[in-house]
Amino acid sequence: MNLLNLRKNKGISQQTLADYLNVNQTVISHFETGRNEPDLKTLIKIANFFDCSVDYLIGHQAKNVLYLDSYTPTKIKIIEELKDLTDDESYQLLGYIARMKDIPLSEVLLRKKD
């Protein structure tokens, strides 16, 4: 299951996810360690939270596919333009996004690591 990686990549705690699912933090820990497995309804809720497929969440799909149907046309255009940016331009864009959100750049970068 890719739950631990998804959670770390999004930069959220087990408690934050537990609050969203209305369960105890221990339940999330057990999901991540494989001690327990979520039921189908919970899998769908987790997949929706992380904007990924259930297949990716449970490890049956190698890549996390981006489902564009959940994005506005403007956001889709932004995503399309990203592929042509150099690494330096991408970093500059992240800085701009951090300033727009009035958060430190490190916070934006930490969400994408691991």
Summary of the structure (lengths in Angstrom):
residues: 114
radius of gyration: 15.9
end to end distance: 15.5
largest distance: 42.8
contacts: 259
relative contact order: 0.12
helix: 66%
strand: 0%
